[in-house]
Each structure stands twice: as C-alpha cells, then as structure tokens.
Amino acid sequence: MEEGLRFAAIDVGSNAMRLFFCRVLENSHGPTFVKESMIRMPLRLGHDAFTTGTISNDTCDRFVDTMHGFKALVRAYDPITFKACATSAMREAANGMELVDRVKNETGIDLNIISGEEEARIIIATHIDRHLKPQQHCLYVDVGGGSTELTLINNKKALASKSFPIGSVRLLEKQVTKADWAGMEEWIVNKTANINNIQSIGSGGNINKILTLLLKTKGNSVTVGEIESTIRKIEPYSIHDRVVKLKLRPDRADVIVHAGEIYSRCMQWSGAKEMIVPQVGLPDGIVSQLYGDYKLKN
C-alpha cells in the first residue's frame, strides 16, 4: 500500500520505549490516521531514575542498543519525517542530557526531553475533544510511569495544565509522598470546584488495559467503580499469576494497580462519573503534530 503519508514517532517513557508507525490518509472529511505498527521495548528507565537519580551504565547501553534498532526500522519504513521524545525519567536523571548526546552521536537520532506541560499539549493534539459534547468541561488524565499530566479542557482549548510527580513506576518504587498526593488533590479540586457534570478522558497503557479487561472497546468509558473493582480483582494475584493467569505483560503486571489508583483518585476529586478511554497517547500526538507541520509547509 503506497497511498497516504507515512510518519513515525519514538516515545521514551519511564516504564517502556515505543516506536510508532502511522499512515495518514487525506480525504474530503479530513485526515484519517491509520496505526500501522507499534513496537514496544520494556526497558524501565524509571527504576534507575526514581531510586538513584541516575540511569545505570547497563541500562544506558541497552537504551542505546534499542535506539539503534528503532533507527534501522525507521529507515526501512521510510517516513516523511519522525520525532523522538523522552519524558519523566529522562527529565529527572542526572545523566539524562549526557544520554541524549550519546544517542545523537551513536545513532543520529535527535532525542527531545520534553516537559510535562509539553507532553500534555502533544497528547491534546490527538483531537481527544471529539469525544466530548460541545462546551463540556473535561479533565484529561494521562498517567505514565513517572508522572501524571492533568489538563482541564473546554471548547477544544486547554484552560489549565499541570504535571505531577506521581506515576505507576514511581509508586511501585515508593517514591511518592503524601505531599505529592495532596498537591494533586488541591489542584484538581480548585480547578473543578465550580464545574457541573465534568467529563474525564484517560490515556496511558494501564487505563487501556483496564478497558480491555472490562471487555470494552476503544472510545468507550469506564466508571470509578469499574476501575476499582478491576483493581480489587487483580490485587490478590501474585505478579507471576498476573502474567500467567491474567495475561498481563510482566512490566504491566506490577504497576497496573498503582496506575488504577491514580485514575480513580483523579475522578473522585474532580467529581467525574465516567472516564472515556480513546486509547491514544504521546506517540499519536507526535504524529498529529508532524502531520500538522507537514501541511503548513506543503
């Protein structure tokens, strides 16, 4: 298939790295984004970054090896352009910029370490507002391994956005304080106090998996009760049994309960009754931005 425009995105998260290939088909109704492939490498940078403050030499070596592999696949896919972004773990690691330089020197890839606010802006570029009713307020909740990005949206505009150092890997490593939780609660309550019937939208691999475990499909919603009941069902299982009996990936099995707690708390503090799960994330947003930039130049 040669029709359409090809783009690629690399997302370096705290729990895993992803290489995303997407084809954009243009028609009279606007662009259609066709996900062609997502390659996921379970390299947990957050374990090092959140516990020791630096990424170990062994992890750095495996990281660069992965980027070499990604570069070869990008070259084979031959996209119009591609972009690589890194988030919380790379932001906090003392040797984050040193690793960026090494990746550039050894692979030629320009890796951009982005802020939490920029991460939220990129994800909003996926046009998640199409899931909302006109004029409806929405709290967008993106939970990663190292941070949670919250954005209050109304009428296709971001009214407020903030990144919090609360993520599934950080919780697993016991690196989240009561003050961190209090700060998130205060922000949500203050921003949503005078809003009635607020909606929420959730993104991240864990809420996508919770949706699947509930036998629901992309774009459907989940309630606080459904999230909490799913967590209660998973929690008694050992990590081994979560992998074998529940068919969770090993690097999902040990963090999904922690992630579920974040989504649940955000919904309760905002008063949202449901969370829509469009199953999009940072790679989708990167491709949306790349396509937008391409159209401005052509």
Summary of the structure (lengths in Angstrom):
residues: 298
radius of gyration: 18.8
end to end distance: 22.2
largest distance: 54.9
contacts: 1036
relative contact order: 0.16
helix: 47%
strand: 24%
